[in-house]
Amino acid sequence: MIDVHIPKMGMSTVEVEILAVMVEVGQRVGAEDSVVEVEGDKATFEVEAGAEGTIAEILVSEGQECSVGDVVVRIAQELAA
């Protein structure tokens, strides 16, 4: 299982607001696909999956406040045969 975290956005940003959840449980994603859109003190940006796989769990909802480092999504990866 791969955890997707809120990345550090700058020196002063420690909390962000989830503006949009862009995936659903069971959806396949690529490493560069956006999973959530967040807004910090000075910028709005999209958080990428960072790994290929299937969305196993969504841990945030729109309007929720999160801290840098919080897990927002978990991705299940298929095992190679």
C-alpha positions as CSV (number, residue, x, y, z in Angstrom):
1,M,0.0,0.0,0.0
2,I,1.3,3.4,-1.0
3,D,0.3,6.5,1.2
4,V,-0.1,9.8,-0.6
5,H,0.8,12.7,1.8
6,I,0.2,16.4,1.7
7,P,3.6,17.7,0.6
8,K,5.5,20.6,2.2
9,M,4.5,23.7,0.2
10,G,6.8,26.3,1.6
11,M,8.4,27.6,4.8
12,S,5.2,29.0,6.4
13,T,2.5,26.7,5.2
14,V,1.6,24.0,7.7
15,E,-2.1,23.5,7.0
16,V,-4.2,23.3,3.8
17,E,-7.8,22.9,2.9
18,I,-9.0,20.1,0.6
19,L,-10.8,21.9,-2.3
20,A,-11.6,18.8,-4.3
21,V,-11.1,15.0,-4.2
22,M,-10.4,14.0,-7.8
23,V,-10.5,10.2,-7.5
24,E,-12.9,7.5,-6.3
25,V,-12.2,4.2,-4.5
26,G,-11.5,1.5,-7.1
27,Q,-10.2,4.0,-9.7
28,R,-6.9,3.2,-11.5
29,V,-4.4,6.0,-11.4
30,G,-1.0,6.7,-12.9
31,A,1.9,8.2,-10.9
32,E,1.3,11.7,-12.4
33,D,-2.5,11.7,-12.0
34,S,-3.9,14.3,-9.5
35,V,-5.8,12.8,-6.5
36,V,-6.7,16.0,-4.5
37,E,-6.7,19.7,-5.0
38,V,-5.6,21.8,-2.0
39,E,-5.3,25.4,-1.0
40,G,-2.6,26.7,1.3
41,D,-1.8,30.2,2.5
42,K,-0.5,31.4,-0.8
43,A,-1.3,28.9,-3.5
44,T,-3.7,26.3,-4.8
45,F,-2.2,23.1,-6.2
46,E,-3.0,19.5,-7.1
47,V,-1.4,16.5,-5.2
48,E,-0.2,13.8,-7.6
49,A,-0.6,10.0,-6.8
50,G,3.1,9.4,-7.0
51,A,2.6,5.7,-7.9
52,E,0.6,3.7,-10.3
53,G,-2.2,1.5,-8.9
54,T,-5.8,1.4,-7.7
55,I,-7.3,3.9,-5.2
56,A,-7.9,1.7,-2.1
57,E,-8.9,4.4,0.5
58,I,-9.7,8.1,0.6
59,L,-9.0,9.6,4.0
60,V,-10.1,13.2,3.4
61,S,-13.2,15.0,2.2
62,E,-13.8,18.4,0.5
63,G,-13.6,21.3,2.9
64,Q,-11.5,19.4,5.4
65,E,-8.4,21.1,6.9
66,C,-5.2,18.9,6.8
67,S,-1.6,19.4,7.9
68,V,1.5,18.9,5.9
69,G,2.4,15.3,6.0
70,D,-1.1,14.0,6.5
71,V,-2.1,10.9,4.4
72,V,-4.9,11.8,2.0
73,V,-5.2,8.7,-0.2
74,R,-3.9,5.1,-0.1
75,I,-3.0,3.3,-3.4
76,A,-2.9,-0.5,-3.8
77,Q,-0.3,-1.7,-6.2
78,E,-0.6,-5.0,-8.1
79,L,2.1,-7.5,-7.4
80,A,4.2,-8.5,-10.4
81,A,3.8,-12.2,-11.4
